[in-house]
């Protein structure tokens, strides 16, 4: 029987963190696992897509972030077969577990967790598991990437893009990516073994022309096979700040694919015509919808296991992340909303 209280961080409608205490449950569902969380990974680019849950009448807070957790199993249900008390595990808190905020304890289903190798740190696991899953869905389900594809990863320094770059390279693809600052370029240069070309869009006057010309040079003027846009952008970015939708489409080759997570994307008739001329397509990445399909439930844990195996073997490494204490989360909320880097919250032991 559990009588201990635990602390949970709740995001209110003003994007402010509020701590609240809850009682640990007195009993578990037979398929559930109680995990003492040691580290939580969160970033501004991984908000839950509220529209998806509105469709199924599922109420979520105003600005909930997807939380990637790593911790130790404290108790298991009677029918749990693959995990036992004391195992170090990691996973992504889905809305179905109804405890999707940063919390000291979570209850989650057995098959939504995977073990962490003794050679992988708790913080690396929390920083990597969610973005690794997202990148897997983008690469192998949305784009059907194959060996020798040439891929363009936009905003390469963002958490999901960093994992996407490494996994695409591991498949055998040729990777081109972009950066928007000198700091981003220096960071991406640490992945030189995975990246064939870094397009610097910061030190150029004509961003769209630079993007197009560099992609053409690297592909013998054929265009790239896949474009990954894995960071949710402001609606004005493609209009005012960087480049237009037509500029992205112009970089695609025949039968090219553009994978984006921007649900607001609107293709005008000229944009559709450009896609038609290339027999190209746009694929929307929404991992929440992917997870709600019964067809893919059996594949989810295998993807998480693959991410952890590649992390253990050194095939991939986590994105840049900053570590903060759980108690400092309210004051760091501004950084999470503003910055691209990953935040890993360490719980008090």
N, C-alpha and C positions, 0 to 999 in steps of 0.2 A: 504493500500500500504506500502511495506517495502523498506526503503532506507538505512537502517543501514548496515554497513560492519561487517563481522565477520572473525575470524582467524581460519585457518585450518592447521594442521600439516601434512606435506607430507614427505614420506620416499623415498629418492633418491636411485639410483643404488649402491651407496657406503654405504648404511645403515645409512645415516645421516639424521637427521630431518631438514626440511626446512619449515619455516612458510610462509604462503601466505594469503593474504586478498581476500575475495570474497564478492560479494554483495548478500544480502538476496533477495530471489525471490520476484517479484512483485505480483505473484499469485501462487496458489497451484492447483495441480491436485485434482479433486473432492474426491478422495479416500486417499489423503495424509495428513500427520500431520507434522507440524513444531514443533520441540522440541528444547528448550534451554537446552543444555547439562550441567549438574552440575558435573558429574563424569564419567570417562571412565575407564574401566578395560581392560588391555592388558597384555599378557605374551608371552614369546618366544615359548611356546609349542602350541600356537594357531595361527600359520600362515595360511593364505589362501593357499589351495592346488592349485598351479599355473597350474598343469597339467590338472585339471578338467576344468578350464576356457580356457586353450589353445584349448581344444577339441571343445568348442563352439565359438571360435574366440573372446573371451572376454578379452580385454587387462587390466591387472592389474599391479601395480608397482612391482618393483623387490622384495621387502621384506615386503609386506603388512601384518599387523597383524589383526586378527579378533578383532574388537572393540566392547566391551560390554558397553552400555551406560545407564545412568539413568539421568532423567531431568524432566522439566516441559513443558507441552503442551502450546505453544504460539499461535498457530492458527490451524484451521482444515479445510479440504475441505468440500464442500457443501453436500457430500454424507456420511460423517463420522457420524456414529450413536452411537458408543460405548464409545467415548472419547470426552471431552470438554476442553476448555481453563482453565488452572489452575491445571489439573490433574497431579500428579506425576506418571511417567511411566518409564519402563525399557524395554530393548530389545537388540537384537544382530544385528549389522549393517551387513546386507547381501550385496553382491556385486550388487544385483539387484537395490538397492536404489542409487547407483552411488555416494554415499558419505560414503565411508567406512574407512576413516582415522579419527584420533582423531580430533574433531572439536567442536567449540563453539555452533554451531547450526547444526541440521541435519534434512533432510526431509525423512520421512519413511512412509510406508504404515500402515494403521490403524491396520490391523490384524497381524502386526509384533511387536506390543507393548502390554504390559499388565500393569495394574495399580500396584503401590507399596503401600502396607499397611502402615498406619501411625505408625505401630510398627516396621517397617523395615527402617534402615538408607539408605540414598542414596548410600553411599560407599559400604555397604554390598550388596545392590542390584546389583551394577555394578561389584562387585567382584565375584558374585555367578551365575548370570543368564546364562552366556555363557557356563561355565563349567558344570552347572547343566543340560543344554540342551544336551551337548555332552555326559554326563554320562547316561542320559535317553535313548538316541539312542543306546549307547553301551549295556546297560542292557536289554532293553525291545524289541529292534528290531534286534540287531546283535546277541545277545546271547540267547534271549528268557529265561531269568533267571526265576527260580521258587523258591518257598519256600523250604528250606532245602538243596538247592545247596551249595556246598563248592566252594568258589571262591578265586583265587589268584590274587591280584592286585599288579603288579610290580611298583616299584618306588612310593610307597604309599604317599610320601610327596609332589608330584607334584600337581598343582591346580586341574586338572581334576580327578586325582586319589582320592584326598581327598573327593570330592563330590560323586564319584563312591562308595567308601567305605561306606559312610553314607547311601546312597540310597539302596545299596545291603543289608545292615543290616536291614533297614526298611522293606524290602521285606520279611526278615526272613532267609536270607542266612548266612552261616558261613563264615567269612572273614579272610583270611590270607594275609599279605602284607609284602613287603620287604623294607629295608632301606639301604643306602650306607654311612651313617656317624652317629656319635653320636648325632649330632644336629637333624638330621632327626628322629632318634629313640625317642629322648625326645619330639619332636613335635608330633609324632604319638601316643605316650603314653597318650596324652591329649584326644585321641579318644578311650580310652580303653573300653568304653561301646559298641563300634561298632566293635572292632577288637578282634578276638580270638587269633591271634598269630602274632607277629612281628618277621620276620626272619632277623637277623642282618648279612648282607653280607659284612660288613666293617671289622669286627674283625674275619675274617676267612681266611685261606690260600687257601682252595679249595671251591670257590664260588659255582660251579655247583653241587658238591656233597652235600654241605650244603642245597642248595635249594631243591634238590630232596629228601634228607633224612627227612627234616623237613615237607615237604608236605606229604610224605608217613606216617610219624608218626601221623600227624593230621587227616588223613583220613583212618586209619587202613589199610594202604598199598593198598588202592584202587585208589588213585589219585584224583585230583581236577576236578570239573565239568566244570569250566570256568576259563580261564586266561585272565585278562585284561591288555593290554599294551597300555596305552593311552598317552604316551609321545613320541613324534617324536625323534628318536635316530639318532646319527651319524651312517653311514653304517658300521663302524668298531667296534661298541660296542659289537655286538653279536659274533664277531670274536676274539677280543683281550682283552677287558676290563672286562666283567662280566661273561657271559655264552653263550653257543652256542644255535642255534635253536633246535638242538636235545635235549638239556637239558630241554628246555621249554616243548617240546612235551612229554618228558618222565614223566612229572609231571601230564599229563592228564589222566583221567579215561576213561572207555569205553563210547563212544558217547560224549566225551569232546569237548569243543569249545574254540578256542583261538582267541580273538578279539584284533586286532592290528591296529594302525594308520600309520604304516611304509610302505609306498607305494613301497619302493625299495626291500622289502623282497623277497628273492629268495629261493625257496624250491628245494633242490636237490633230486634225486630219493630215496636215503636212508631216507630222511625226509618224503617224501610222503609215503614211505612204513611204517614208524612208525605211521603215521596218519591212514593209511589203517588198520593196525593191531588193532587199537583202535576204528575204525569206527568214527574217530574224524574229525574235520574240522577247517579251518582257515577262519575267517570273517574279512574283512577289514572295518575299520571305516572311513568314509569320509562324514561328516555331510553336506558338501556343495552339494554333489550329492544327498543326501537324500532330501535336501530342494528344489532341482530343479525338483523333481518328483511331478507332479500334484496330484498323489495319496495320498501324505502325507501333502498337504498344509493345510487341515482342522485340522490336528492333531498338527501342530506346535504351535499355540497359546495355545492350551490346555496343552501342555508340559510346556510352559513358565509359565502359571498360576499355574500349580502343583508345579513347583520349588519355586515360590514366596509364595505359601500357606505353603509349608513345611518349608521355611525359617521363615515365620511369626510364625508358630506353634512350632518352636524350634526343629523340626525333623532333620534338617540339619543346619550347620553353614558354613560360607565362609571359604575358604582356607586362609592361612596366606598371608597377603598382606601389601605392603608398600604404603604410600600416598605421592604424590609429587604434586607440583603446575604445571600447564600447561606450564608456561614459562620455567620451569627447564627440560622439556622433552628432548631437544637435549643433554644435558649433562648426562642424565640418560639412554640414549639409550644403552650404553655399558652394564649397569646393566640388562636391559631387555633381551638382547641377551645372557648374560652369566648365569644369575641366574634362578632358577626354580620358585621362588615366583612370585606372582601376583603383578602387579603395578596398582594402582588406581590413575588416574590423576584428580585433583580437578581444576575446571575452576574458573576463577576470577568472582566474583559476581558483 
